[in-house]
């Protein structure tokens, strides 16, 4: 009778591990090229006066932290940071609230859950450009349906994207309309995993709706809530498409965001050194916010 050789199993495990590393190596190489390489050069260019229009005549020179000092001392950039942070806070808070209400509503439906899920997800499935064009037509001061409705009620109409009182608020509303379904989808999936016996036990104890909500539902989905908040914060901080298509950063820079500011200085003016410094500052802010979310989620 042959005895089992334990070394055979060890050798097989080593080969399996090597095979796994071999399979993921090409993907890791591609990711390194696509992410690490641009990041390294962005950091490098942020310390130079690199400008695409003059680089052929005057090669880029190392200027230390001059770009960062100029950036942080520019009122327009500080205003862009404030607008971005303000937009992110408002959008994420209301998207989490609206998304949770939608998820709780659909979760409690006895019928037509599939139909409601499909209908509520439509705004999120639309491309951002399409969403922006739809809202621009709806809010048009000349033929927009919303202004026509206000006129019928004898309520003053607005030039929504050109009025400093309404432009920023409309961007927040549009982002909530498009992105709240994403929160709904994740939280709806999380609600499906909450044990039904906990709800039954709470009802037997005489708990009302809000007690069930705060002591059963939210504790069970808190990780999903933190993940949603993190993903929406990162995405909201990168806001560009809606601003560029609807307001261009105006009026009077009231809707200018960090990405819009970097687009104006980097793509339009080709001052890549200065824009790279702005990109690094934005990345650091996002990393700080992400680390706060992750730390709270792990506690």
N, C-alpha and C positions, 0 to 999 in steps of 0.2 A: 504493500500500500504506500503510495507516494504521499509525502508530506507537502503541505502548501508552503511555498517559498514567499515569506513576507516581502522580500526585496522586489519580487515581481510586481506587487501592487504599488510599491513606492515608485518603481520605474515607470509604470503606466500612468500614475498621477503626474509625474514630472513631464512625460511626453504630452499629456493632455494640456498641462499648463503652458508648455512651449507652443503647442499648436494654437492655443487661444491667443497668446501674445503675438504669434505670427499673423493671425487673422486680423487683429485690431491695429497692427503696426501701420499698414498703409493709410488707414483712416486718421491715425494720430499724426502722421507726417503731413497729410493734406491739411488737417486742422492747424497744425503748427505754421505751415506756410501761409494759410489764409488769415490767421489771427495774430500769431506772435510776430511775424515779419512786418506787417503794417504797423503794429503797435510799437515795435522798436524804432522804426523810421519816423513815426509820429512824434515819439519822445525826442528823438534826435533833432528833427526839424524845428521843434518847439524852442530849441536853444539857438536857432540860427535866424538870419534875416532872409530866408529863402523866399524868393518871389519868382514865379514862373515867367513873367514878362522880362525880367532883367537878369535871369540866371545865366543866360548865354554870354552876356557881356561882363557881368560881375558875378562870379561864383559866390555861393552862399557862404557867409562868414559866421563864426561862432560869436554870439553876443550875450551869452549867459542867461540871466533871468530877466533881461530887458522886456521880452514879450509878455511875461507874466506880470511885471510891474505895470506896463502900459495897459494891459488887459484889465487888471483889477482897479486901476485908477480911472478907467473910462466909464463915465456915467451911463452910457448906452448899454454896456455889458452888465453893469450892476443892475440896471433896470430889467434886462433880459433874464438875469438870474432870479430876481424877485418875481417876475411874471411867470417863469417856469415853475418855481416852488409853489406859488399861489395857485396856479392852474392844477398842478399835481395834487395838492392837498384837497382842493374842492372836488376835482374829478374823481379821485380815488374814494373819498368818503361817500359821495353820492352814488357812485357806481356800486360800491359794496352794499350800500343800503338798498338801492333799487334791485340789484341782482339777488340779494337775499330774500326780499319780499316776493320777487318773481319765483324763486326756487321753492319757497315755503308754500306759495299759492298752488303751483303745479303739483308739488309733492302731496298736497292734501286733496287734490282732485280725485274723484271716484271714477270719472270717465274722461275720455278725450285727452289724456295726458300726452299722447304722441302728437296729436294735432297741435296742441298748445306749445309743445317743445319746438316743433318746426316753425310755427309762426313767430315765436319769440326770438328765434335764432337768426331770422332773416337779416336784420340790420347788421349783425356781426359778420355775416357771410358776404356782404357787399364790399367791393373795393373802396378804399378811402376816397379815391378820386370821384367815384360815383356818388358817394355819400355827400361829399362837398358840393358837387354840382346840383344834386337834388335840393339841398338846403339853400343854395344860392338862388335857385329859381323860386323856391317857396317864399324866401324872404326878400325877393326883389322889390325895390321901392316902386317900380312901375307896374309890374304885372304879377307880383307874388300873391299867392292865395292867402297868406296870413295877413298882409296889409289890406287886401280886399275885405277880409272878414272883419278887421278892425274898423274899416271905413263904414261897413254896414251897421256896426254898433255905435258909430259916431265917436270912436276912440281915436286919439291922435296916432298917426302912423310914424314909423321910424325908418331911417336908412340904416338898417341893422348893423351892417359891417363897416359903415363909415362914421358912425356916431360913437364917440369915446365912452358914452354911458352904457352902450349895449354890446359893442363888438366883443369884448372879452367874455361877457356872460354868455353870448350865443355860442362861442367856441366851446365853452364848458358844457352847455346843453347838448350840442351836437356830439361831443365826445361821449357823454353819458348815454345818449340814445344809441350810439353804435357799439359801445364797449360793455355796457351793463349786461347784455346777453352772454358775454364770455364769463362774467362772474356767475351769472345764473347757471350756466352749464356745469361749472366746476362744483358749485355748492349744491346743485340738484343731485349730482352724482354722490356727493358726500352724505346728503340726507338719506339717500337710499341705503347707505351702510349703517345707519343708526339702528341699534337693536330694537325691535318692536316691543320686546318685553319690558324695556325701560319706560316706554310710553304707557304701557298697560299698568305697570306698578305705580307710576305717577298719578294716573287717573284713579286707581284704587285708593290712593292716599288723599284724594280730594284736591289735587293741585289744579290751579286754573291755567289758562293758556300761557300767561307770562311766566309763571313759575316753571312750567314745562319748558318754555323757551330758554330761560336763563340757567336752569339747573340740569336739563337733559340735552336739548338740541345743541346749544352753543358749545358746551364742554366737549361734545362728541365730534364737532366739526371745526374746532379751533385751529387745528393744523391746516385745514383747507382754507380757512379764512386768512391765516397768515400768508399762505402761498399765493392766494388771489391778490392780496394787498401788495405783496412783493412784486409780482408780475405786472400788475397794473401801474405800480409806481415807476418801475423801470420803463415801461412802454410810454406812460404819460410824460415822463421826463424827456423823451426823445421826440416830442410833438414837433412836427414840421409840415406835413402834407396839408393839413387843414388850414394852418396859418398862412402858408405860402399861396394856397389857392383862393382863400376867402378874404384875407386882410393884408397880406404881405408885410405883416408886422405893425401896420397902422391901425387906427389913426393915431398920430403923435407917439408912435412906439408903444402904445398901450397894450398891444398883443404880441410884441416882439419876444421871442423865446431864444434860448441859447442856441439851438440848432439853426434858427432863422438868422441869427446874428453871425454865426460861423459860415453859413451859406453866403451871406452878403460880403463877408470879408475874405473868404477862402475861394469860392467858386467864381463870384462876380469880379473880384479885384485881383485874384490869383496870389494873394498874400498868404502863402501856405504856412510859413513859419509862425505868423501871428495866429492864424486859424488853428494850427496844431496845438498851440498853447491853450487855446480855448477848449479844444476837444479834450485835452488832458484834465483841465479843471472840471469839466462836466463829468468825465469818467470818475474822478475822485469823489465828487459829490454823490454820484449814483452808488459807488462802492460803500461810502459811509452809510447811506440810507439802507442799502441791502444788508450790511453787517448788523444794523440795528434790528431789522426784521428777523434775520436769522437767529440772532442772540435771544430775542424774545420768544421765538418759536421753539428753541431748544430748551428753554427754562420750564 
